[in-house]
């Protein structure tokens, strides 16, 4: 794997992504821990994005994070957690993945598993009709890549309340 990761035409340098997360820690640029620990599932086919978003969520103190590379894996994790009586509070889904089910298809199945599921679409395609009209497709929010720590934090706060 190269030092640069391409996601839907978006080029993100691993070094800069990790440096940003590390800067946030050193500058104490985090939100105080939340009063309730949440379970958040991140589905993205890019290792760097899954790892970085997981680290950011940990810095914010929102709770436990699980990750999946594609929608099929995310649906399995969600189903298992729900059956165990500890469902995820929020799922962040990449709209387009290279090998597997993307967010466009996965949200339909997720809502069949749990009509009350809360999911956010994440995409580098700001003009995609699904991103622009995310609620019409069953999502509670949208994140346009690349997004900042503040944008992620604000979305988590609004989506988890």
N, C-alpha and C positions, 0 to 999 in steps of 0.2 A: 504494500500500500504506500502511496506517495505521501509527502508531507502536506499536500493540499487535498482537500476533499471537495468533490463537485457534487452538488445537490441541485438538480433541476436547473442547470446552467449557472448556479450560484457557486462561487469559489470561496471557500473558507479555509484559512490557514490554521492548521492544528496549533501551531505555536501561538498565534494571536488569540485564539479562543481560550486556550488554557491560561495564557498570560492575563487575559481579562478576568477570568474567574479567580486567579491567584491575587490580582490587584484588589479585587473586591474584598478578599479576606484580609489582606494587609491594611486596607484603608477602613476596615470595619464598616463597609458600605452594605450592610444587611438590615433587614427588618427584624425587630425583636421576635423571638419565637412565638408562634401562634399558640393560643390557649388550647386548641384541640389538635391532636396529631391526625393528619390526613393520610390516606393511601392514594398515591398518584401513580398512574401507569403511563409511561412514555413509549410511543411506538414511532420509530424512525429507522430507516435502513442505513443511516450513516452513524458509525461508531462514535465519531467525534461529537456529533450533536447529542446522541443519547447520553454520553458521558458528561458533557458540559452542562446540559440542562439538569441532569441528576445532581451534579455538584452545586449548581445554583439553587435548586430547590432545597437541598440540604443546608446551604448557607442561610436561606430564608427561615429555616426552622418549621417548614410545613409538614414534616412527617416522613413516612416511609415512601420510597420510590422503587418501582420495578420497571424493567425495560423489556421491550420486544422489538425484533427487527422488522416485522411485517404484521399485517392485520390478522392473519390466521393464528399466529403465536399470541398476539394480544387478546384475541377472542378466547383462546384456551385459558390464558391466565385470568381473564376477567371471569369466565364461567366457573373456574375452580375456586376463586376467591369468594364468589357469590354463594356457591354451594357450601363452602366452609363457614358461611355467616359473617365474613369480613370483606365485603365488596369494596372495590375501589371507589373513592369519592370523585375522582376525575381521571379522564383519559386524554392525553395529548396525542393526536394522530397526524402523522405526516400524510399529506394528501396523495402524493405519488411516491411509490417505492419501485425499485428496479426488479426485484425478484420476489414476488408475492402480492398479497392483497394490500392495496392502499386505503387511505381513509375514506375515499368516496364510496367504496364497496363495504368496508368494515363497519361504518356507522349504521348501515341498514341492518346488518346482522347483530351488532351490539344492542340496538334498540329492540330487536326481537328477544334477545336474552334478558334484557332489563329495560323496559320502557322508561324507567326513571333515571337511566344512566346519564351522566354528564360528561360531555366530550368537547374538546377544543380541536379545531383543525389548524394545522401548521403547514405553511407552504411558502415557497419562493415565488409563486405566481400570484401576485397581488391582484391582478385583474381577472382571475378565474371566477366565473359566476358562483361557484360554491363558496369561495372565500368571501365574496362580496355579499352573498345572501346566505351566510352560514346557518342561520336559524331555520330557514326553509328546509334544510337538509337534516335537521335534528341536532346540530351543534349549538353549544351555549356561548361560544366565543371563537375568535380567529387570531392567530399569530402569523404575521408576515415576516419571513426570513429575509435578511438577518434581523433579529430583534435584540433589544437591549435587556439588561438585567431588570431595569425599571419596568419595561413593558411586560416582561414575564411575571414579575412580582405583582403588578397591578392586575394582570389577567387572572392570576391565581386567586388574589383577594376577591375579585368580583365573581369569579366562577365557583368559588367554594362557599359563598354565602347565600 
